[in-house]
C-alpha cells in the first residue's frame, strides 16, 4: 500500500457539497475521489506540457506552423475535448 500524506485544503462550499454528495452516491471516501481527480488532472497537465515542448522543438527545427496547420490542430483538439466531456457526462 502506498504511503499516505495528509493535506488541508479549502474549497468553495458548493464544490464541497457536490464532492460529499458524489462520494456518498458512489459509496466512496472523499479522499479516494479527490486522489483520482487530482491524478487525472496532473496527468493531463504533464501531457499538455510535453505536447507544448514537442511543438516548440518542431518549430525550432522546421519553422512556425502555418495558419492552416494551426486551424487543423485547433479543430482536432476541440473534437477531442468534446468527446471527453461527453464521456464524462455519460459516466457521472
Gaussian input, Z-matrix of N, CA and C with variables (Angstrom, degrees):
# hf/3-21g

backbone

0 1
 N
 C     1     B1
 C     2     B2     1     A1
 N     3     B3     2     A2     1     D1
 C     4     B4     3     A3     2     D2
 C     5     B5     4     A4     3     D3
 N     6     B6     5     A5     4     D4
 C     7     B7     6     A6     5     D5
 C     8     B8     7     A7     6     D6
 N     9     B9     8     A8     7     D7
 C    10    B10     9     A9     8     D8
 C    11    B11    10    A10     9     D9
 N    12    B12    11    A11    10    D10
 C    13    B13    12    A12    11    D11
 C    14    B14    13    A13    12    D12
 N    15    B15    14    A14    13    D13
 C    16    B16    15    A15    14    D14
 C    17    B17    16    A16    15    D15
 N    18    B18    17    A17    16    D16
 C    19    B19    18    A18    17    D17
 C    20    B20    19    A19    18    D18
 N    21    B21    20    A20    19    D19
 C    22    B22    21    A21    20    D20
 C    23    B23    22    A22    21    D21
 N    24    B24    23    A23    22    D22
 C    25    B25    24    A24    23    D23
 C    26    B26    25    A25    24    D24
 N    27    B27    26    A26    25    D25
 C    28    B28    27    A27    26    D26
 C    29    B29    28    A28    27    D27
 N    30    B30    29    A29    28    D28
 C    31    B31    30    A30    29    D29
 C    32    B32    31    A31    30    D30
 N    33    B33    32    A32    31    D31
 C    34    B34    33    A33    32    D32
 C    35    B35    34    A34    33    D33
 N    36    B36    35    A35    34    D34
 C    37    B37    36    A36    35    D35
 C    38    B38    37    A37    36    D36
 N    39    B39    38    A38    37    D37
 C    40    B40    39    A39    38    D38
 C    41    B41    40    A40    39    D39
 N    42    B42    41    A41    40    D40
 C    43    B43    42    A42    41    D41
 C    44    B44    43    A43    42    D42
 N    45    B45    44    A44    43    D43
 C    46    B46    45    A45    44    D44
 C    47    B47    46    A46    45    D45
 N    48    B48    47    A47    46    D46
 C    49    B49    48    A48    47    D47
 C    50    B50    49    A49    48    D48
 N    51    B51    50    A50    49    D49
 C    52    B52    51    A51    50    D50
 C    53    B53    52    A52    51    D51
 N    54    B54    53    A53    52    D52
 C    55    B55    54    A54    53    D53
 C    56    B56    55    A55    54    D54
 N    57    B57    56    A56    55    D55
 C    58    B58    57    A57    56    D56
 C    59    B59    58    A58    57    D57
 N    60    B60    59    A59    58    D58
 C    61    B61    60    A60    59    D59
 C    62    B62    61    A61    60    D60
 N    63    B63    62    A62    61    D61
 C    64    B64    63    A63    62    D62
 C    65    B65    64    A64    63    D63
 N    66    B66    65    A65    64    D64
 C    67    B67    66    A66    65    D65
 C    68    B68    67    A67    66    D66
 N    69    B69    68    A68    67    D67
 C    70    B70    69    A69    68    D68
 C    71    B71    70    A70    69    D69
 N    72    B72    71    A71    70    D70
 C    73    B73    72    A72    71    D71
 C    74    B74    73    A73    72    D72
 N    75    B75    74    A74    73    D73
 C    76    B76    75    A75    74    D74
 C    77    B77    76    A76    75    D75
 N    78    B78    77    A77    76    D76
 C    79    B79    78    A78    77    D77
 C    80    B80    79    A79    78    D78
 N    81    B81    80    A80    79    D79
 C    82    B82    81    A81    80    D80
 C    83    B83    82    A82    81    D81
 N    84    B84    83    A83    82    D82
 C    85    B85    84    A84    83    D83
 C    86    B86    85    A85    84    D84
 N    87    B87    86    A86    85    D85
 C    88    B88    87    A87    86    D86
 C    89    B89    88    A88    87    D87
 N    90    B90    89    A89    88    D88
 C    91    B91    90    A90    89    D89
 C    92    B92    91    A91    90    D90
 N    93    B93    92    A92    91    D91
 C    94    B94    93    A93    92    D92
 C    95    B95    94    A94    93    D93
 N    96    B96    95    A95    94    D94
 C    97    B97    96    A96    95    D95
 C    98    B98    97    A97    96    D96
 N    99    B99    98    A98    97    D97
 C   100   B100    99    A99    98    D98
 C   101   B101   100   A100    99    D99
 N   102   B102   101   A101   100   D100
 C   103   B103   102   A102   101   D101
 C   104   B104   103   A103   102   D102
 N   105   B105   104   A104   103   D103
 C   106   B106   105   A105   104   D104
 C   107   B107   106   A106   105   D105
 N   108   B108   107   A107   106   D106
 C   109   B109   108   A108   107   D107
 C   110   B110   109   A109   108   D108
 N   111   B111   110   A110   109   D109
 C   112   B112   111   A111   110   D110
 C   113   B113   112   A112   111   D111
 N   114   B114   113   A113   112   D112
 C   115   B115   114   A114   113   D113
 C   116   B116   115   A115   114   D114
 N   117   B117   116   A116   115   D115
 C   118   B118   117   A117   116   D116
 C   119   B119   118   A118   117   D117
 N   120   B120   119   A119   118   D118
 C   121   B121   120   A120   119   D119
 C   122   B122   121   A121   120   D120
 N   123   B123   122   A122   121   D121
 C   124   B124   123   A123   122   D122
 C   125   B125   124   A124   123   D123
 N   126   B126   125   A125   124   D124
 C   127   B127   126   A126   125   D125
 C   128   B128   127   A127   126   D126
 N   129   B129   128   A128   127   D127
 C   130   B130   129   A129   128   D128
 C   131   B131   130   A130   129   D129
 N   132   B132   131   A131   130   D130
 C   133   B133   132   A132   131   D131
 C   134   B134   133   A133   132   D132
 N   135   B135   134   A134   133   D133
 C   136   B136   135   A135   134   D134
 C   137   B137   136   A136   135   D135
 N   138   B138   137   A137   136   D136
 C   139   B139   138   A138   137   D137
 C   140   B140   139   A139   138   D138
 N   141   B141   140   A140   139   D139
 C   142   B142   141   A141   140   D140
 C   143   B143   142   A142   141   D141
 N   144   B144   143   A143   142   D142
 C   145   B145   144   A144   143   D143
 C   146   B146   145   A145   144   D144
 N   147   B147   146   A146   145   D145
 C   148   B148   147   A147   146   D146
 C   149   B149   148   A148   147   D147
 N   150   B150   149   A149   148   D148
 C   151   B151   150   A150   149   D149
 C   152   B152   151   A151   150   D150
 N   153   B153   152   A152   151   D151
 C   154   B154   153   A153   152   D152
 C   155   B155   154   A154   153   D153
 N   156   B156   155   A155   154   D154
 C   157   B157   156   A156   155   D155
 C   158   B158   157   A157   156   D156
 N   159   B159   158   A158   157   D157
 C   160   B160   159   A159   158   D158
 C   161   B161   160   A160   159   D159
 N   162   B162   161   A161   160   D160
 C   163   B163   162   A162   161   D161
 C   164   B164   163   A163   162   D162
 N   165   B165   164   A164   163   D163
 C   166   B166   165   A165   164   D164
 C   167   B167   166   A166   165   D165
 N   168   B168   167   A167   166   D166
 C   169   B169   168   A168   167   D167
 C   170   B170   169   A169   168   D168
 N   171   B171   170   A170   169   D169
 C   172   B172   171   A171   170   D170
 C   173   B173   172   A172   171   D171
 N   174   B174   173   A173   172   D172
 C   175   B175   174   A174   173   D173
 C   176   B176   175   A175   174   D174
 N   177   B177   176   A176   175   D175
 C   178   B178   177   A177   176   D176
 C   179   B179   178   A178   177   D177
 N   180   B180   179   A179   178   D178
 C   181   B181   180   A180   179   D179
 C   182   B182   181   A181   180   D180
 N   183   B183   182   A182   181   D181
 C   184   B184   183   A183   182   D182
 C   185   B185   184   A184   183   D183
 N   186   B186   185   A185   184   D184
 C   187   B187   186   A186   185   D185
 C   188   B188   187   A187   186   D186
 N   189   B189   188   A188   187   D187
 C   190   B190   189   A189   188   D188
 C   191   B191   190   A190   189   D189
 N   192   B192   191   A191   190   D190
 C   193   B193   192   A192   191   D191
 C   194   B194   193   A193   192   D192
 N   195   B195   194   A194   193   D193
 C   196   B196   195   A195   194   D194
 C   197   B197   196   A196   195   D195
 N   198   B198   197   A197   196   D196
 C   199   B199   198   A198   197   D197
 C   200   B200   199   A199   198   D198
 N   201   B201   200   A200   199   D199
 C   202   B202   201   A201   200   D200
 C   203   B203   202   A202   201   D201
 N   204   B204   203   A203   202   D202
 C   205   B205   204   A204   203   D203
 C   206   B206   205   A205   204   D204
 N   207   B207   206   A206   205   D205
 C   208   B208   207   A207   206   D206
 C   209   B209   208   A208   207   D207
 N   210   B210   209   A209   208   D208
 C   211   B211   210   A210   209   D209
 C   212   B212   211   A211   210   D210
 N   213   B213   212   A212   211   D211
 C   214   B214   213   A213   212   D212
 C   215   B215   214   A214   213   D213
 N   216   B216   215   A215   214   D214
 C   217   B217   216   A216   215   D215
 C   218   B218   217   A217   216   D216
 N   219   B219   218   A218   217   D217
 C   220   B220   219   A219   218   D218
 C   221   B221   220   A220   219   D219
 N   222   B222   221   A221   220   D220
 C   223   B223   222   A222   221   D221
 C   224   B224   223   A223   222   D222
 N   225   B225   224   A224   223   D223
 C   226   B226   225   A225   224   D224
 C   227   B227   226   A226   225   D225
 N   228   B228   227   A227   226   D226
 C   229   B229   228   A228   227   D227
 C   230   B230   229   A229   228   D228
 N   231   B231   230   A230   229   D229
 C   232   B232   231   A231   230   D230
 C   233   B233   232   A232   231   D231
 N   234   B234   233   A233   232   D232
 C   235   B235   234   A234   233   D233
 C   236   B236   235   A235   234   D234
 N   237   B237   236   A236   235   D235
 C   238   B238   237   A237   236   D236
 C   239   B239   238   A238   237   D237
 N   240   B240   239   A239   238   D238
 C   241   B241   240   A240   239   D239
 C   242   B242   241   A241   240   D240
 N   243   B243   242   A242   241   D241
 C   244   B244   243   A243   242   D242
 C   245   B245   244   A244   243   D243
 N   246   B246   245   A245   244   D244
 C   247   B247   246   A246   245   D245
 C   248   B248   247   A247   246   D246
 N   249   B249   248   A248   247   D247
 C   250   B250   249   A249   248   D248
 C   251   B251   250   A250   249   D249
 N   252   B252   251   A251   250   D250
 C   253   B253   252   A252   251   D251
 C   254   B254   253   A253   252   D252
 N   255   B255   254   A254   253   D253
 C   256   B256   255   A255   254   D254
 C   257   B257   256   A256   255   D255
 N   258   B258   257   A257   256   D256
 C   259   B259   258   A258   257   D257
 C   260   B260   259   A259   258   D258
 N   261   B261   260   A260   259   D259
 C   262   B262   261   A261   260   D260
 C   263   B263   262   A262   261   D261
 N   264   B264   263   A263   262   D262
 C   265   B265   264   A264   263   D263
 C   266   B266   265   A265   264   D264
 N   267   B267   266   A266   265   D265
 C   268   B268   267   A267   266   D266
 C   269   B269   268   A268   267   D267
 N   270   B270   269   A269   268   D268
 C   271   B271   270   A270   269   D269
 C   272   B272   271   A271   270   D270
 N   273   B273   272   A272   271   D271
 C   274   B274   273   A273   272   D272
 C   275   B275   274   A274   273   D273

   B1=1.4543
   B2=1.5339
   B3=1.3146
   B4=1.4607
   B5=1.5274
   B6=1.3149
   B7=1.4639
   B8=1.5162
   B9=1.3080
   B10=1.4646
   B11=1.5216
   B12=1.3213
   B13=1.4579
   B14=1.5187
   B15=1.2991
   B16=1.4551
   B17=1.5220
   B18=1.3329
   B19=1.4556
   B20=1.5186
   B21=1.2952
   B22=1.4556
   B23=1.5184
   B24=1.3276
   B25=1.4613
   B26=1.5214
   B27=1.3093
   B28=1.4581
   B29=1.5207
   B30=1.3299
   B31=1.4604
   B32=1.5205
   B33=1.3270
   B34=1.4624
   B35=1.5193
   B36=1.3182
   B37=1.4638
   B38=1.5303
   B39=1.3341
   B40=1.4610
   B41=1.5314
   B42=1.3288
   B43=1.4576
   B44=1.5311
   B45=1.3142
   B46=1.4617
   B47=1.5185
   B48=1.3182
   B49=1.4640
   B50=1.5255
   B51=1.3240
   B52=1.4660
   B53=1.5282
   B54=1.3180
   B55=1.4641
   B56=1.5201
   B57=1.3030
   B58=1.4791
   B59=1.5244
   B60=1.3396
   B61=1.4610
   B62=1.5280
   B63=1.3325
   B64=1.4568
   B65=1.5321
   B66=1.3158
   B67=1.4676
   B68=1.5302
   B69=1.3138
   B70=1.4654
   B71=1.5330
   B72=1.3219
   B73=1.4703
   B74=1.5264
   B75=1.3222
   B76=1.4567
   B77=1.5292
   B78=1.3165
   B79=1.4700
   B80=1.5287
   B81=1.3210
   B82=1.4658
   B83=1.5196
   B84=1.3187
   B85=1.4525
   B86=1.5225
   B87=1.3149
   B88=1.4632
   B89=1.5240
   B90=1.3084
   B91=1.4669
   B92=1.5304
   B93=1.3256
   B94=1.4699
   B95=1.5271
   B96=1.3251
   B97=1.4645
   B98=1.5240
   B99=1.3290
   B100=1.4665
   B101=1.5266
   B102=1.3079
   B103=1.4674
   B104=1.5146
   B105=1.3423
   B106=1.4640
   B107=1.5234
   B108=1.3167
   B109=1.4705
   B110=1.5224
   B111=1.3121
   B112=1.4531
   B113=1.5228
   B114=1.3141
   B115=1.4652
   B116=1.5243
   B117=1.3211
   B118=1.4724
   B119=1.5242
   B120=1.3174
   B121=1.4713
   B122=1.5295
   B123=1.3244
   B124=1.4637
   B125=1.5292
   B126=1.3271
   B127=1.4684
   B128=1.5246
   B129=1.3254
   B130=1.4703
   B131=1.5206
   B132=1.3252
   B133=1.4644
   B134=1.5230
   B135=1.3375
   B136=1.4710
   B137=1.5256
   B138=1.3253
   B139=1.4676
   B140=1.5199
   B141=1.3014
   B142=1.4625
   B143=1.5232
   B144=1.3262
   B145=1.4738
   B146=1.5210
   B147=1.3370
   B148=1.4705
   B149=1.5262
   B150=1.3272
   B151=1.4542
   B152=1.5122
   B153=1.3235
   B154=1.4683
   B155=1.5238
   B156=1.3469
   B157=1.4695
   B158=1.5265
   B159=1.3257
   B160=1.4678
   B161=1.5281
   B162=1.3238
   B163=1.4687
   B164=1.5254
   B165=1.3095
   B166=1.4657
   B167=1.5303
   B168=1.3293
   B169=1.4643
   B170=1.5332
   B171=1.3294
   B172=1.4608
   B173=1.5315
   B174=1.3253
   B175=1.4656
   B176=1.5238
   B177=1.3165
   B178=1.4635
   B179=1.5286
   B180=1.3296
   B181=1.4617
   B182=1.5307
   B183=1.3346
   B184=1.4609
   B185=1.5286
   B186=1.3113
   B187=1.4607
   B188=1.5173
   B189=1.3183
   B190=1.4672
   B191=1.5278
   B192=1.3155
   B193=1.4555
   B194=1.5275
   B195=1.3330
   B196=1.4651
   B197=1.5324
   B198=1.3272
   B199=1.4649
   B200=1.5234
   B201=1.3259
   B202=1.4647
   B203=1.5258
   B204=1.3273
   B205=1.4691
   B206=1.5225
   B207=1.3172
   B208=1.4614
   B209=1.5226
   B210=1.3395
   B211=1.4633
   B212=1.5233
   B213=1.3232
   B214=1.4663
   B215=1.5299
   B216=1.3116
   B217=1.4680
   B218=1.5251
   B219=1.3300
   B220=1.4643
   B221=1.5220
   B222=1.3271
   B223=1.4610
   B224=1.5297
   B225=1.3179
   B226=1.4675
   B227=1.5288
   B228=1.3334
   B229=1.4609
   B230=1.5218
   B231=1.3285
   B232=1.4601
   B233=1.5244
   B234=1.3464
   B235=1.4677
   B236=1.5247
   B237=1.3078
   B238=1.4565
   B239=1.5207
   B240=1.3273
   B241=1.4565
   B242=1.5234
   B243=1.3295
   B244=1.4630
   B245=1.5181
   B246=1.3273
   B247=1.4620
   B248=1.5234
   B249=1.3204
   B250=1.4580
   B251=1.5189
   B252=1.3181
   B253=1.4582
   B254=1.5181
   B255=1.3163
   B256=1.4650
   B257=1.5061
   B258=1.3177
   B259=1.4614
   B260=1.5216
   B261=1.3275
   B262=1.4608
   B263=1.5165
   B264=1.3325
   B265=1.4678
   B266=1.5226
   B267=1.3247
   B268=1.4563
   B269=1.5243
   B270=1.3308
   B271=1.4585
   B272=1.5185
   B273=1.3162
   B274=1.4682
   B275=1.5064
   A1=108.75
   A2=115.33
   A3=121.05
   A4=110.59
   A5=114.05
   A6=119.52
   A7=109.31
   A8=116.69
   A9=121.95
   A10=109.49
   A11=115.46
   A12=122.02
   A13=107.57
   A14=115.57
   A15=119.86
   A16=109.47
   A17=115.78
   A18=122.69
   A19=108.51
   A20=114.94
   A21=120.62
   A22=107.07
   A23=116.50
   A24=121.14
   A25=109.25
   A26=115.05
   A27=120.80
   A28=108.27
   A29=115.73
   A30=120.86
   A31=108.47
   A32=115.54
   A33=119.93
   A34=109.85
   A35=115.94
   A36=121.38
   A37=111.73
   A38=117.81
   A39=120.87
   A40=111.54
   A41=116.24
   A42=120.33
   A43=110.06
   A44=116.40
   A45=120.29
   A46=112.20
   A47=115.88
   A48=120.52
   A49=110.47
   A50=116.31
   A51=120.39
   A52=110.70
   A53=116.45
   A54=121.22
   A55=110.90
   A56=116.92
   A57=120.58
   A58=111.45
   A59=115.80
   A60=119.51
   A61=110.96
   A62=116.57
   A63=120.06
   A64=110.75
   A65=116.58
   A66=120.43
   A67=110.56
   A68=116.53
   A69=120.01
   A70=110.89
   A71=116.78
   A72=120.88
   A73=111.35
   A74=117.08
   A75=121.84
   A76=112.21
   A77=116.08
   A78=122.36
   A79=111.02
   A80=114.52
   A81=121.85
   A82=109.33
   A83=115.25
   A84=119.62
   A85=108.95
   A86=115.18
   A87=121.05
   A88=110.33
   A89=117.91
   A90=120.27
   A91=111.50
   A92=118.02
   A93=120.81
   A94=110.47
   A95=116.62
   A96=120.97
   A97=110.18
   A98=115.57
   A99=120.37
   A100=110.47
   A101=117.91
   A102=121.18
   A103=111.37
   A104=116.71
   A105=120.24
   A106=111.53
   A107=116.05
   A108=120.20
   A109=110.82
   A110=117.43
   A111=121.08
   A112=111.06
   A113=117.05
   A114=120.68
   A115=110.36
   A116=116.93
   A117=120.33
   A118=110.82
   A119=116.81
   A120=121.24
   A121=110.43
   A122=116.77
   A123=120.18
   A124=111.41
   A125=117.57
   A126=120.33
   A127=110.47
   A128=116.25
   A129=120.11
   A130=110.96
   A131=117.15
   A132=120.66
   A133=111.44
   A134=117.50
   A135=120.58
   A136=110.44
   A137=116.23
   A138=120.41
   A139=111.40
   A140=116.78
   A141=120.61
   A142=110.22
   A143=117.01
   A144=119.75
   A145=111.39
   A146=116.88
   A147=120.60
   A148=110.20
   A149=117.15
   A150=120.54
   A151=112.57
   A152=116.67
   A153=120.09
   A154=111.27
   A155=116.41
   A156=119.61
   A157=110.91
   A158=116.20
   A159=120.39
   A160=110.60
   A161=116.79
   A162=119.96
   A163=110.64
   A164=115.97
   A165=120.54
   A166=110.31
   A167=116.44
   A168=120.78
   A169=111.09
   A170=116.17
   A171=120.62
   A172=109.91
   A173=116.43
   A174=119.72
   A175=111.78
   A176=117.00
   A177=119.49
   A178=110.61
   A179=116.12
   A180=119.78
   A181=113.09
   A182=117.38
   A183=120.57
   A184=114.91
   A185=117.34
   A186=120.34
   A187=111.47
   A188=115.86
   A189=120.09
   A190=112.47
   A191=115.16
   A192=120.85
   A193=109.00
   A194=116.13
   A195=120.60
   A196=108.99
   A197=115.83
   A198=120.18
   A199=110.57
   A200=116.80
   A201=120.45
   A202=110.97
   A203=117.63
   A204=120.71
   A205=110.63
   A206=116.53
   A207=120.97
   A208=110.58
   A209=117.19
   A210=120.98
   A211=110.98
   A212=117.18
   A213=120.68
   A214=110.66
   A215=117.27
   A216=120.87
   A217=111.06
   A218=117.25
   A219=121.04
   A220=110.90
   A221=116.71
   A222=121.26
   A223=110.57
   A224=116.95
   A225=121.35
   A226=110.42
   A227=116.82
   A228=120.83
   A229=110.63
   A230=117.79
   A231=121.10
   A232=110.40
   A233=116.80
   A234=120.32
   A235=110.59
   A236=116.70
   A237=121.39
   A238=111.21
   A239=117.22
   A240=120.83
   A241=111.65
   A242=118.39
   A243=120.61
   A244=110.26
   A245=117.03
   A246=121.18
   A247=110.66
   A248=116.50
   A249=119.88
   A250=111.03
   A251=117.51
   A252=120.87
   A253=109.77
   A254=117.23
   A255=120.76
   A256=112.03
   A257=116.74
   A258=121.92
   A259=110.20
   A260=117.51
   A261=121.27
   A262=110.63
   A263=117.39
   A264=120.86
   A265=110.50
   A266=117.09
   A267=120.01
   A268=111.50
   A269=117.07
   A270=119.50
   A271=112.73
   A272=117.99
   A273=120.53
   A274=111.18
   D1=137.34
   D2=-178.85
   D3=-68.71
   D4=147.44
   D5=176.98
   D6=-66.17
   D7=141.34
   D8=-179.18
   D9=-106.70
   D10=146.27
   D11=172.67
   D12=-125.90
   D13=151.86
   D14=-178.10
   D15=-107.36
   D16=134.97
   D17=177.41
   D18=-123.24
   D19=152.74
   D20=171.67
   D21=-118.01
   D22=121.11
   D23=-179.52
   D24=-130.47
   D25=158.92
   D26=174.81
   D27=-115.82
   D28=135.13
   D29=177.17
   D30=-132.62
   D31=162.71
   D32=178.04
   D33=-58.50
   D34=146.31
   D35=-178.31
   D36=-57.73
   D37=-42.88
   D38=-179.61
   D39=-62.70
   D40=-39.86
   D41=178.12
   D42=-66.53
   D43=-39.65
   D44=177.49
   D45=-61.82
   D46=-42.09
   D47=178.02
   D48=-63.99
   D49=-45.50
   D50=179.01
   D51=-61.30
   D52=-40.49
   D53=179.19
   D54=-62.87
   D55=-47.54
   D56=178.73
   D57=-60.56
   D58=-43.77
   D59=-179.04
   D60=-65.03
   D61=-42.67
   D62=179.52
   D63=-63.33
   D64=-48.04
   D65=-178.87
   D66=-60.15
   D67=-42.15
   D68=179.36
   D69=-65.11
   D70=-43.54
   D71=-179.39
   D72=-63.92
   D73=-33.07
   D74=-179.63
   D75=-91.60
   D76=-0.75
   D77=-177.20
   D78=54.45
   D79=48.36
   D80=-179.79
   D81=-125.80
   D82=158.69
   D83=172.86
   D84=-79.09
   D85=147.41
   D86=-179.84
   D87=-57.13
   D88=-40.58
   D89=-177.99
   D90=-62.24
   D91=-33.76
   D92=178.60
   D93=-68.73
   D94=-41.33
   D95=178.42
   D96=-62.94
   D97=-46.60
   D98=-179.22
   D99=-64.52
   D100=-42.71
   D101=-179.82
   D102=-59.34
   D103=-45.42
   D104=178.86
   D105=-63.36
   D106=-44.57
   D107=-178.93
   D108=-64.62
   D109=-42.13
   D110=-179.63
   D111=-67.98
   D112=-39.00
   D113=177.43
   D114=-61.30
   D115=-45.15
   D116=178.84
   D117=-64.32
   D118=-42.69
   D119=179.10
   D120=-59.51
   D121=-47.92
   D122=-178.48
   D123=-66.88
   D124=-38.18
   D125=176.25
   D126=-62.18
   D127=-43.21
   D128=177.57
   D129=-59.44
   D130=-44.15
   D131=-178.16
   D132=-66.82
   D133=-36.42
   D134=176.10
   D135=-62.55
   D136=-43.57
   D137=178.58
   D138=-63.16
   D139=-42.14
   D140=179.01
   D141=-62.45
   D142=-46.70
   D143=178.96
   D144=-60.78
   D145=-42.63
   D146=179.67
   D147=-64.00
   D148=-41.09
   D149=178.18
   D150=-64.38
   D151=-41.61
   D152=178.44
   D153=-64.91
   D154=-38.88
   D155=176.37
   D156=-63.55
   D157=-42.54
   D158=179.72
   D159=-63.24
   D160=-40.59
   D161=178.40
   D162=-64.12
   D163=-42.25
   D164=179.73
   D165=-63.26
   D166=-43.48
   D167=178.22
   D168=-63.21
   D169=-42.59
   D170=179.35
   D171=-60.90
   D172=-48.05
   D173=-178.98
   D174=-64.92
   D175=-33.68
   D176=177.90
   D177=-64.65
   D178=-34.31
   D179=-178.17
   D180=-86.78
   D181=-39.07
   D182=-172.05
   D183=-114.56
   D184=-3.61
   D185=-178.29
   D186=96.96
   D187=170.73
   D188=-176.02
   D189=-63.71
   D190=153.17
   D191=175.16
   D192=-67.68
   D193=145.32
   D194=177.21
   D195=-75.13
   D196=165.52
   D197=176.55
   D198=-60.41
   D199=-38.66
   D200=179.14
   D201=-65.37
   D202=-44.29
   D203=178.44
   D204=-61.65
   D205=-41.50
   D206=179.17
   D207=-63.61
   D208=-44.75
   D209=179.26
   D210=-62.65
   D211=-42.00
   D212=178.78
   D213=-64.30
   D214=-41.52
   D215=178.54
   D216=-65.70
   D217=-40.38
   D218=177.95
   D219=-62.12
   D220=-43.16
   D221=179.50
   D222=-65.03
   D223=-42.23
   D224=178.58
   D225=-61.40
   D226=-45.76
   D227=-179.33
   D228=-65.06
   D229=-39.91
   D230=178.84
   D231=-60.75
   D232=-44.46
   D233=178.26
   D234=-62.41
   D235=-41.27
   D236=-179.82
   D237=-60.86
   D238=-46.22
   D239=-179.81
   D240=-69.78
   D241=-33.69
   D242=176.18
   D243=-63.64
   D244=-43.95
   D245=178.89
   D246=-61.89
   D247=-43.62
   D248=-177.88
   D249=-68.83
   D250=-39.76
   D251=179.35
   D252=-64.82
   D253=-42.57
   D254=177.08
   D255=-62.70
   D256=-38.70
   D257=178.98
   D258=-63.57
   D259=-43.46
   D260=-178.99
   D261=-66.24
   D262=-38.49
   D263=-179.98
   D264=-65.09
   D265=-40.13
   D266=-178.56
   D267=-67.44
   D268=-32.80
   D269=-174.96
   D270=-88.65
   D271=-12.55
   D272=-177.34
   D273=-82.96

